[in-house]
C-alpha cells in the first residue's frame, strides 16, 4: 500500500509540474544557458536607451537653482503633466569601452564594445585638470539603483574610494567624467563641507558592471544595467596606491583605461597571487623595489623612468636588466 501511495503522489506531482510548464512557467529543473557578452550588450543598450528616451531629470532646477536646492538628481517618467519635458537622451554623453569575457571567467574569448552613458548635471569647479583618473583616490557620495528605481546601495555621507580598488569598471570610468569641488571646509562643529562639486549620473551596461555574477544579497539581478548618481567632492591627484613611487595612472601599461589587467610579472607570481602593477611594489619581481628603479626628484616624487640597458623596456618592468 505504501508503494502504491508513493506512485500516486509522484503521478500527481508530475501532472502539476506538467501543467505549470504548459502555462509557460520554467521547469525548476531546467538549466538556463548563460548569456554571451555580445548578446547581453545588445539587450542592455536597448534597455538603457529606452530609459533615457522615456525619462527626464530635474534639469530646470539645475539651470535655475531655487532657494535651498540640494543639487540632487531626480528622475521621472515623461508622461502626463511631464509630457513636455526633455528626455535624458538629449543630455547624456557616451564613451565606448571594450571589455573581454575573460574578465568574468568566460573562456569564449569575446571582445565586445560597450557604451557607457553619463550625465553631467553640474560641471563642478575648474577644468579637466580637476577631474580624477581611474588611478586616483576620490571622496564622493553616490546612490546605485536599477533602471526601475530599485535602490541597492548608497553613501549619503562622504566616502573614500580608490577608483581601481575593486570597483566595477563602468563606475570607475564614469567617475572620471566629473570635476571635484572646493573643500573640505571646516564647519566649526566637527563636520566638513564641499562647494560647487560635480553632480551627475552614470548608466552602466552589465558588461561594465557585474554581468552574470552580482554580489550575493545585493538585490541586483544577473545581466542588469545599473544607474549611479554621483557627487564628486574631491580627489587626490596622482595617487600612488602601492607607494612604489609611480602614480597609479602611469601603471596602465597597455593604456586601455583598466589598471587591473596590467601585471608585468604575472608569469612569475604564485598561482594564487595576482598583483597588478598599481598594487605591486616590485613590478618585475626581480627583487629590487620599483621605487629604486625609477627616477625621483629632490622631493622624492616621481620624475621619470629609467632604461639602463636601452632595450626600450623601463628598468622597473625589465627583470633581466
C-alpha positions as CSV (number, residue, x, y, z in Angstrom):
1,X,0.0,0.0,0.0
2,X,2.8,2.4,0.8
3,X,4.4,1.8,-2.6
4,X,1.1,2.4,-4.3
5,X,0.6,5.7,-2.5
6,X,4.1,6.8,-3.5
7,X,3.4,6.1,-7.1
8,X,0.1,8.1,-6.9
9,X,1.9,11.1,-5.3
10,X,4.6,11.0,-7.9
11,X,2.0,11.0,-10.7
12,X,0.1,13.9,-9.1
13,X,3.3,15.9,-8.8
14,X,4.2,15.1,-12.4
15,X,0.8,16.3,-13.6
16,X,1.1,19.5,-11.6
17,X,4.6,20.3,-12.9
18,X,3.5,19.5,-16.5
19,X,0.5,21.9,-16.1
20,X,2.9,24.6,-15.0
21,X,5.1,24.0,-18.0
22,X,2.1,24.3,-20.3
23,X,1.3,27.6,-18.7
24,X,4.7,28.9,-19.7
25,X,6.5,28.7,-16.3
26,X,10.1,27.5,-16.3
27,X,10.5,23.9,-15.0
28,X,12.5,24.1,-11.8
29,X,14.9,21.5,-13.2
30,X,15.6,23.4,-16.4
31,X,19.1,24.8,-16.8
32,X,19.1,28.3,-18.3
33,X,22.2,28.7,-20.5
34,X,24.4,31.7,-19.7
35,X,24.1,34.7,-22.0
36,X,27.1,35.8,-24.0
37,X,28.8,39.2,-23.5
38,X,27.7,40.3,-27.0
39,X,24.0,39.4,-26.8
40,X,23.9,40.9,-23.3
41,X,25.4,44.2,-24.6
42,X,22.7,44.5,-27.2
43,X,19.9,43.9,-24.7
44,X,21.4,46.2,-22.1
45,X,22.0,49.0,-24.6
46,X,18.4,48.8,-25.8
47,X,17.2,48.9,-22.1
48,X,19.3,51.9,-21.3
49,X,18.4,53.9,-24.4
50,X,14.7,53.2,-23.7
51,X,15.1,54.6,-20.2
52,X,16.9,57.6,-21.5
53,X,14.2,58.3,-24.1
54,X,11.3,58.0,-21.7
55,X,12.7,59.7,-18.6
56,X,13.9,63.1,-17.7
57,X,15.8,64.6,-14.8
58,X,15.2,67.9,-12.9
59,X,17.3,69.9,-15.3
60,X,15.3,73.1,-14.8
61,X,16.2,73.2,-11.1
62,X,19.9,72.8,-12.1
63,X,19.6,75.5,-14.6
64,X,18.0,78.0,-12.2
65,X,18.5,76.6,-8.7
66,X,15.7,77.6,-6.3
67,X,16.4,78.7,-2.8
68,X,17.6,75.8,-0.7
69,X,18.1,73.5,-3.6
70,X,20.1,70.4,-2.6
71,X,21.5,69.7,-6.1
72,X,20.2,66.1,-6.1
73,X,19.3,64.5,-9.3
74,X,15.7,63.2,-9.6
75,X,14.4,61.0,-12.5
76,X,10.8,60.8,-13.6
77,X,8.8,59.4,-16.5
78,X,7.9,61.7,-19.4
79,X,4.1,61.5,-19.2
80,X,1.0,63.4,-18.1
81,X,2.0,66.8,-16.6
82,X,5.6,66.0,-17.6
83,X,4.9,65.2,-21.2
84,X,6.7,68.3,-22.4
85,X,10.0,67.6,-20.6
86,X,13.2,67.0,-22.4
87,X,14.4,63.4,-22.3
88,X,17.7,62.3,-20.7
89,X,18.9,61.1,-24.1
90,X,19.2,64.8,-25.1
91,X,21.7,65.5,-22.2
92,X,23.9,62.4,-21.9
93,X,27.3,61.8,-23.4
94,X,28.9,58.5,-24.2
95,X,32.2,56.6,-24.1
96,X,32.8,53.3,-25.9
97,X,34.8,50.8,-23.7
98,X,35.9,47.4,-24.8
99,X,35.5,44.5,-22.4
100,X,36.6,40.9,-22.6
101,X,34.7,37.9,-21.4
102,X,37.7,36.5,-19.5
103,X,37.1,39.3,-17.0
104,X,34.0,37.3,-15.9
105,X,35.7,33.9,-16.0
106,X,34.5,33.0,-19.5
107,X,36.7,31.2,-21.9
108,X,34.9,32.1,-25.2
109,X,37.4,34.9,-26.0
110,X,34.8,37.5,-26.7
111,X,35.8,41.2,-27.0
112,X,32.8,43.5,-27.1
113,X,32.4,47.2,-27.3
114,X,30.1,48.6,-24.6
115,X,28.6,52.1,-24.5
116,X,28.8,53.9,-21.1
117,X,26.3,56.8,-20.8
118,X,27.0,59.7,-18.4
119,X,25.1,62.8,-17.5
120,X,26.7,66.0,-16.1
121,X,24.1,67.9,-14.2
122,X,26.6,70.3,-12.6
123,X,30.1,70.6,-14.0
124,X,31.9,71.4,-10.8
125,X,34.8,73.7,-10.1
126,X,37.7,74.0,-12.5
127,X,38.5,72.4,-15.8
128,X,39.5,68.9,-16.8
129,X,42.6,69.2,-14.5
130,X,40.1,69.0,-11.7
131,X,38.9,65.5,-12.8
132,X,40.3,62.3,-11.3
133,X,41.7,59.4,-13.3
134,X,41.0,55.7,-12.6
135,X,44.2,55.7,-10.6
136,X,43.2,58.3,-8.1
137,X,41.6,58.2,-4.6
138,X,38.3,60.1,-4.5
139,X,35.9,61.5,-1.9
140,X,32.3,61.2,-3.1
141,X,28.7,60.4,-2.4
142,X,26.7,58.0,-4.5
143,X,23.4,56.2,-5.0
144,X,23.1,53.0,-7.0
145,X,19.8,51.7,-8.4
146,X,18.3,49.5,-11.1
147,X,16.5,51.0,-14.1
148,X,13.2,50.5,-12.3
149,X,14.4,52.7,-9.5
150,X,15.1,49.9,-7.0
151,X,17.9,51.2,-4.7
152,X,20.7,48.6,-4.0
153,X,23.4,50.8,-2.5
154,X,24.1,54.3,-1.3
155,X,26.5,56.6,0.6
156,X,24.8,59.7,1.7
157,X,27.8,61.0,3.5
158,X,31.3,61.3,2.0
159,X,33.3,58.1,1.5
160,X,36.8,57.5,0.2
161,X,37.1,55.3,-2.9
162,X,40.2,54.3,-4.9
163,X,38.7,54.0,-8.4
164,X,40.8,50.9,-9.3
165,X,40.3,49.2,-6.0
166,X,37.8,46.5,-6.8
167,X,35.0,48.8,-8.2
168,X,33.1,47.8,-11.3
169,X,34.7,49.2,-14.4
170,X,31.8,51.3,-15.7
171,X,31.6,53.1,-12.3
172,X,35.3,53.9,-12.1
173,X,35.5,55.1,-15.7
174,X,32.3,57.1,-15.2
175,X,33.5,59.0,-12.1
176,X,36.4,60.2,-14.3
177,X,33.9,62.3,-16.2
178,X,33.1,64.7,-13.3
179,X,35.0,67.6,-11.7
180,X,35.6,67.8,-8.0
181,X,34.5,70.8,-5.9
182,X,36.1,73.1,-3.3
183,X,36.9,71.7,0.1
184,X,36.9,70.3,2.6
185,X,35.9,73.3,4.7
186,X,35.5,73.1,8.5
187,X,32.0,73.9,9.7
188,X,33.0,74.5,13.3
189,X,31.0,71.6,14.6
190,X,33.4,68.8,13.7
191,X,32.0,68.3,10.3
192,X,33.3,69.4,6.9
193,X,31.5,70.5,3.7
194,X,32.3,71.0,0.0
195,X,31.1,73.5,-2.5
196,X,30.4,73.5,-6.3
197,X,31.3,69.9,-6.7
198,X,30.4,67.9,-9.8
199,X,27.0,66.2,-9.9
200,X,26.0,63.6,-12.4
201,X,24.8,60.1,-13.2
202,X,26.3,57.1,-14.9
203,X,24.3,54.5,-16.9
204,X,26.2,51.2,-16.9
205,X,25.6,48.1,-19.0
206,X,26.2,44.9,-17.1
207,X,29.2,44.1,-19.2
208,X,30.9,47.0,-17.5
209,X,29.2,46.0,-14.2
210,X,28.6,42.7,-12.6
211,X,27.4,40.8,-15.7
212,X,26.2,37.3,-14.7
213,X,27.6,37.4,-11.1
214,X,26.3,40.3,-9.0
215,X,27.2,40.3,-5.3
216,X,25.2,37.8,-3.2
217,X,22.4,39.6,-1.3
218,X,22.8,42.8,-3.3
219,X,19.4,42.5,-4.9
220,X,21.0,43.1,-8.3
221,X,19.7,40.5,-11.0
222,X,22.2,38.9,-13.3
223,X,22.8,40.9,-16.6
224,X,21.1,44.0,-15.1
225,X,22.1,47.6,-16.2
226,X,22.8,49.9,-13.4
227,X,22.5,53.7,-12.6
228,X,24.7,55.5,-10.2
229,X,24.1,59.1,-9.2
230,X,27.4,60.8,-8.3
231,X,28.5,63.8,-6.2
232,X,32.3,64.1,-6.7
233,X,33.5,66.1,-3.8
234,X,37.3,65.8,-4.0
235,X,40.2,63.6,-5.2
236,X,43.9,63.0,-4.7
237,X,45.8,63.9,-7.9
238,X,48.4,61.4,-9.0
239,X,47.6,58.9,-6.3
240,X,50.3,56.3,-5.7
241,X,48.2,53.5,-4.4
242,X,51.1,51.0,-3.7
243,X,53.7,53.6,-2.7
244,X,56.2,52.4,-5.3
245,X,56.9,56.0,-6.4
246,X,54.9,55.8,-9.6
247,X,51.5,57.5,-9.8
248,X,48.9,54.7,-10.3
249,X,47.6,56.1,-13.6
250,X,51.1,55.7,-15.1
251,X,50.9,51.9,-14.4
252,X,48.3,51.4,-17.1
253,X,50.9,49.8,-19.3
254,X,48.6,48.9,-22.2
255,X,46.7,52.3,-22.0
256,X,43.3,50.7,-22.1
257,X,41.9,52.6,-19.1
258,X,41.9,49.5,-16.9
259,X,44.7,49.2,-14.3
260,X,43.7,45.8,-13.1
261,X,44.8,43.9,-16.2
262,X,48.4,45.2,-16.2
263,X,50.5,42.6,-14.4
264,X,54.1,42.6,-15.8
265,X,55.3,39.8,-13.5
266,X,52.2,37.6,-13.6
267,X,54.1,34.6,-15.1
268,X,56.5,34.5,-12.1
269,X,53.9,35.1,-9.3
270,X,52.4,32.1,-7.4
271,X,49.2,30.7,-9.0
272,X,47.0,32.1,-6.2
273,X,48.5,35.6,-6.4
274,X,47.7,38.3,-8.9
275,X,49.1,41.7,-8.1
276,X,48.5,44.3,-10.9
277,X,51.3,46.8,-11.2
278,X,49.4,49.6,-9.4
279,X,49.2,47.2,-6.4
280,X,52.7,45.7,-6.6
281,X,55.9,47.3,-5.1
282,X,58.2,45.2,-7.3
283,X,56.6,45.2,-10.8
284,X,59.0,42.9,-12.5
285,X,59.7,40.6,-9.5
286,X,63.4,41.0,-9.7
287,X,63.9,41.5,-6.0
288,X,64.6,45.2,-6.5
289,X,61.8,47.5,-5.3
290,X,60.2,49.5,-8.1
291,X,60.9,52.8,-6.3
292,X,64.7,52.0,-6.6
293,X,64.4,51.5,-10.4
294,X,62.8,54.9,-11.3
295,X,63.9,58.5,-11.3
296,X,62.8,60.7,-8.3
297,X,63.2,64.4,-7.9
298,X,64.8,66.1,-4.8
299,X,61.4,65.9,-3.0
300,X,61.2,62.1,-3.6
301,X,58.5,62.5,-6.2
302,X,58.3,60.6,-9.5
303,X,60.4,62.2,-12.2
304,X,60.7,59.6,-14.9
305,X,61.5,56.1,-15.9
306,X,65.0,54.5,-16.3
307,X,66.1,52.2,-19.2
308,X,69.6,51.3,-18.2
309,X,70.2,48.7,-20.9
310,X,68.5,50.8,-23.6
311,X,66.2,47.9,-24.8
312,X,63.0,50.0,-24.7
313,X,61.7,48.4,-21.5
314,X,61.9,50.5,-18.3
315,X,64.0,49.1,-15.6
316,X,61.1,48.5,-13.2
317,X,59.4,46.3,-15.8
318,X,62.6,44.6,-17.0
319,X,63.7,41.7,-14.8
320,X,66.8,40.9,-16.9
321,X,68.1,44.4,-16.8
